[in-house]
Amino acid sequence: MYKQLIKPILFSTDPETIHHRVFSLIKTAFKLPGAGAAAGALYRVDHPGLRRSVFGIDFPNPVGLAAGLDKNAILFNELAGLGYGFIEIGTLTPRPQPGNPQPRLFRLPQDEALINRMGFNNEGVEAAVHRLKKKRPGVIVGGNIGKNKTTPNEEAVKDYLLCFHALYDYVDYFVVNVSSPNTPGLRELQEKGPLTAILRALKQAGPANSQKPVLLKIAPDLSNSQLDDIMEIVQATGTDGIIATNTTISREGLQTAEEQLNAIGAGGLSGKPLAKRATEVIRYLVEKSGNAFPVIGVGGIHSPGDALEKLEAGASLVQLYTGFIYEGPGLIKRINKAILSKAGRNEKR
């Protein structure tokens, strides 16, 4: 029903405008008596075979929502009610910022992709904290954190620490975002020196007796030698895992006309065209490191087969964003059922 009826309506309106309208609609709908139970019955799959224990957290299922959709922690409870095993909010910055000028979010239907240059638009970490105080029991939330655009790279660690301390009591894990292509100079923080300083500072900032996991989100555009450096830094700093991958600046192999791409301009590409590269990065990280740390796989998951491919490549968990937009909430259930089905087949062998 989603692809035949709802999606054409949603795709007839500007992406960012419809995003806010849908958020308001879902928020209102979940206030109706029985709405949460109905959504759970439609979309949630509860089964012991789906549970995963990763970096010390017990996940009800391995399918999460990637950062970027619920930037301001507005809808995390309701999205969890649609069957997600965990929700990642953000990217959040210490101070509110408007992000880049609109339009800044574009659909590429021929490629089942999106291009965005949002620029960490968010209401600031304190606004998110206010909402996170209403987190329902059992809802697992990750906090994706970044720096403000006006903060020089030499002072970036301060911004990450401000977000870390503000969110510490309200999220279950942290994600360091130094890989978005939409904040000038941000990807320079993936270099060895600044990245080591940020990760080491965050790992030392939490209470010694109750440290929460810190993950690093990386770009798909890194070379193997750069990935080698990333792995070395992750292990040297005690970082708990990697999210692979963020959006790409590549436009290789797209079906969308070059004229349209030129008109859209700069931004990070997500969706189906990213699937192969994201899986390659996951497999490289897992095999080269000897499975030394967990990897969360994200990028181009539009079907149960896409998710299984990333899990088979070594991902411990997966995340959706663009696939959720194109396929609807039923995708979460289909992936979880496919995971159970595959586990059942493996047990019979």
C-alpha positions in Angstrom: 0.0 0.0 0.0 2.8 2.4 0.8 4.5 2.3 -2.6 1.3 2.3 -4.6 -0.8 4.9 -2.6 1.2 6.8 0.0 4.6 7.3 -1.6 3.2 9.0 -4.7 1.5 11.5 -2.5 4.6 12.1 -0.4 6.8 12.4 -3.5 4.6 15.1 -5.0 5.7 17.6 -2.4 9.1 19.2 -1.6 11.1 16.6 0.4 11.9 18.8 3.4 8.3 20.2 3.6 6.8 16.7 3.5 9.3 15.5 6.1 8.0 18.0 8.7 4.3 17.3 7.8 4.8 13.5 8.1 6.5 13.9 11.4 3.6 16.0 12.7 1.1 13.5 11.4 2.8 10.5 13.0 3.2 12.4 16.3 -0.5 13.2 16.3 -1.5 9.7 15.2 0.4 8.0 18.0 -1.6 10.1 20.6 -4.8 8.3 19.6 -5.9 5.4 21.9 -4.5 2.1 20.7 -2.3 3.6 17.9 0.9 2.4 19.4 -0.4 -1.2 19.8 -1.8 -1.1 16.2 1.5 0.0 14.8 3.4 -2.6 16.7 1.0 -5.3 15.4 1.5 -4.1 11.9 5.3 -3.6 11.8 7.0 -5.1 14.9 8.6 -8.5 15.0 9.4 -9.7 18.5 11.5 -12.9 18.6 14.4 -14.1 20.6 16.2 -15.0 17.4 16.5 -11.3 16.5 18.1 -10.1 19.7 21.7 -8.9 19.5 24.2 -8.0 22.2 26.6 -5.5 20.7 29.1 -3.3 22.6 27.4 -4.1 25.8 23.9 -3.1 24.7 21.0 -5.6 24.3 19.1 -4.8 21.1 15.6 -6.2 20.5 16.5 -6.6 16.8 19.4 -5.6 14.6 17.5 -3.1 12.3 18.0 0.6 13.4 17.2 4.0 12.0 20.3 5.9 10.8 20.9 9.5 11.9 19.5 12.3 9.9 15.8 11.5 9.9 15.1 12.4 13.5 17.7 15.1 13.9 16.1 16.8 16.9 14.8 13.8 18.8 11.2 14.6 18.1 9.9 11.2 17.0 12.2 8.5 18.5 9.5 6.9 20.7 7.1 6.6 17.8 9.7 5.4 15.3 10.7 2.7 17.7 7.0 1.7 17.7 7.3 1.0 14.0 9.6 -1.9 14.7 13.1 -0.4 14.8 15.5 -2.1 17.2 17.2 1.3 17.9 17.0 4.9 16.8 19.9 7.2 16.1 19.1 10.9 16.6 21.1 13.9 15.3 23.5 15.0 14.1 23.4 17.4 17.0 25.7 20.4 17.7 26.2 22.3 20.9 24.4 25.4 19.6 21.4 25.6 17.3 22.1 26.2 13.7 20.0 26.7 10.6 22.1 24.6 8.3 22.6 25.4 4.6 20.2 27.4 2.5 17.1 25.7 1.0 16.5 23.8 -1.2 19.0 21.3 0.3 17.3 17.9 0.0 16.6 16.3 -3.4 15.1 13.0 -4.6 16.6 11.0 -7.4 13.7 8.5 -8.1 15.4 6.9 -11.1 18.2 5.9 -8.8 16.1 5.4 -5.6 18.5 7.9 -4.0 18.6 11.2 -2.2 21.1 14.0 -2.3 21.3 16.3 0.8 23.4 19.2 1.9 21.5 19.9 5.1 24.6 21.2 7.0 23.8 19.9 10.5 20.6 21.9 10.8 19.3 21.3 14.3 17.9 23.0 17.3 20.9 22.3 19.5 21.7 19.6 21.9 19.8 21.1 24.9 16.5 21.0 22.9 17.1 17.3 22.2 17.9 16.6 25.9 14.6 18.1 26.9 12.7 15.7 24.6 14.9 12.7 25.5 13.8 13.0 29.1 10.5 11.4 27.8 12.2 8.4 26.4 10.1 5.3 26.9 11.5 2.2 28.7 13.2 -0.2 26.3 13.7 2.3 23.5 17.4 2.4 22.5 18.7 5.7 21.3 22.1 6.6 19.9 23.3 10.2 19.9 25.1 11.3 16.7 27.2 14.4 17.5 29.1 17.0 15.5 30.6 20.4 15.7 29.0 23.8 14.8 29.9 25.2 11.5 31.5 28.3 13.1 33.7 26.3 15.4 37.3 26.1 14.0 38.6 22.5 13.4 41.3 23.2 16.0 38.6 23.6 18.6 36.3 20.8 17.4 37.0 18.6 20.3 35.3 21.1 22.6 32.0 20.8 20.6 32.1 17.0 20.7 32.6 17.1 24.4 29.8 19.6 25.0 27.4 17.3 23.2 28.7 14.2 24.9 28.3 15.6 28.4 24.8 17.0 27.7 23.5 13.8 26.2 25.3 11.3 28.5 22.4 10.5 30.8 19.9 10.2 28.0 21.3 8.1 25.2 22.7 4.6 25.1 25.6 5.1 22.8 27.4 7.9 20.9 28.4 8.4 17.3 31.1 10.8 16.2 30.3 12.3 12.9 33.3 13.7 11.1 32.3 12.3 7.7 29.4 14.5 6.5 30.3 16.3 3.3 28.0 19.2 4.0 29.9 21.1 6.7 33.0 22.9 5.3 36.2 21.3 6.4 34.5 18.6 8.6 36.0 15.6 6.7 39.4 17.0 7.5 38.8 15.7 11.0 39.1 12.2 9.7 42.8 12.7 9.5 44.9 10.9 12.0 45.8 13.7 14.4 42.4 15.4 14.9 40.5 12.2 14.9 42.7 10.6 17.5 42.3 13.7 19.7 38.5 13.7 19.5 38.0 10.0 20.1 40.6 9.8 22.9 38.9 12.8 24.6 35.5 11.2 24.4 36.7 7.9 25.7 38.3 9.6 28.7 35.3 11.8 29.4 32.8 9.3 30.6 32.6 7.8 34.1 35.1 5.0 34.5 32.5 2.7 36.0 29.8 3.2 33.4 31.3 4.1 30.1 28.9 4.3 27.2 30.0 3.1 23.8 31.5 5.6 21.4 31.3 4.8 17.7 32.9 6.5 14.7 30.9 7.1 11.5 33.1 7.1 8.4 32.7 8.2 4.8 32.5 5.7 1.9 35.0 7.7 -0.1 38.0 6.7 2.0 40.8 4.6 0.3 41.9 1.3 1.8 45.0 3.0 3.2 42.8 5.6 4.9 40.6 2.8 6.2 43.7 1.2 7.6 44.5 4.4 9.5 40.9 4.5 10.8 41.2 1.0 12.2 44.5 1.8 13.8 43.0 4.9 15.5 39.9 3.0 16.6 41.9 0.3 18.3 44.5 2.7 19.8 41.8 4.9 21.3 39.5 2.1 22.5 36.7 3.3 20.3 33.9 0.8 20.5 32.9 0.4 16.8 32.4 1.9 13.4 29.4 2.9 11.4 30.0 2.3 7.7 29.0 4.4 5.9 27.9 8.0 5.6 26.8 9.6 2.3 29.1 9.8 -0.7 30.2 12.7 -2.8 30.5 10.4 -5.8 28.0 10.5 -8.7 29.4 7.5 -10.5 26.9 5.2 -12.3 23.8 7.2 -11.7 20.8 7.0 -14.1 19.7 10.6 -13.3 20.5 13.0 -16.1 23.7 14.9 -15.7 21.9 18.2 -16.3 19.7 17.5 -13.3 22.6 16.5 -11.1 24.4 19.7 -12.1 21.3 21.7 -11.3 21.1 20.1 -7.8 24.8 20.7 -7.1 26.8 19.6 -4.1 25.7 17.3 -1.4 25.9 13.7 0.0 24.3 10.9 -2.0 22.5 8.2 -0.2 20.4 5.2 -1.3 20.7 2.3 -3.7 23.8 3.6 -5.5 25.7 3.5 -2.2 24.9 -0.2 -1.5 27.9 -1.9 -3.1 30.6 0.5 -1.8 29.1 0.5 1.8 29.3 -3.3 1.7 32.8 -3.3 0.4 33.9 -1.0 3.3 32.2 -3.2 5.9 33.8 -6.4 4.5 37.2 -4.7 4.4 37.0 -3.4 8.0 35.8 -6.7 9.4 38.3 -8.9 7.5 41.3 -6.6 7.8 40.8 -6.1 11.5 40.0 -9.7 12.2 36.6 -8.7 13.5 38.3 -6.6 16.2 35.3 -4.3 16.7 31.6 -4.2 15.8 30.5 -2.5 12.5 27.1 -1.1 11.9 26.2 -1.3 8.2 24.3 1.5 6.5 24.0 2.5 2.9 21.6 1.4 0.2 19.5 -1.0 2.2 16.2 -1.1 0.2 15.3 -4.8 0.6 15.8 -7.7 3.0 18.5 -9.0 0.6 20.4 -5.8 0.9 20.4 -6.0 4.7 21.4 -9.7 4.7 24.3 -8.8 2.4 25.7 -6.4 4.9 25.2 -8.8 7.8 27.0 -11.5 5.8 29.8 -9.1 5.1 30.3 -8.9 8.9 28.0 -6.1 10.1 26.7 -6.7 13.6 23.7 -4.4 13.1 22.2 -2.4 10.1 20.5 1.0 9.7 18.0 2.4 7.3 17.3 5.9 6.1 16.8 6.3 2.3 15.4 2.8 2.0 12.8 3.7 4.6 11.8 6.7 2.6 11.4 4.7 -0.7 10.0 1.5 0.7 8.1 2.5 3.8 7.9 1.1 7.3 7.1 -2.4 6.1 10.7 -2.7 5.1 11.7 -3.1 8.8 9.4 -6.0 9.3 10.5 -7.7 6.1 14.1 -7.5 7.0 13.6 -8.9 10.5 11.5 -11.8 9.0 14.2 -12.5 6.5 16.9 -12.6 9.3 14.7 -15.1 11.2 14.1 -17.2 8.1 17.8 -17.4 7.2 18.6 -18.3 10.8 16.0 -21.1 10.6 17.5 -22.4 7.4 21.0 -22.4 8.8 19.8 -24.4 11.9 18.4 -27.1 9.6 21.7 -27.7 7.8 
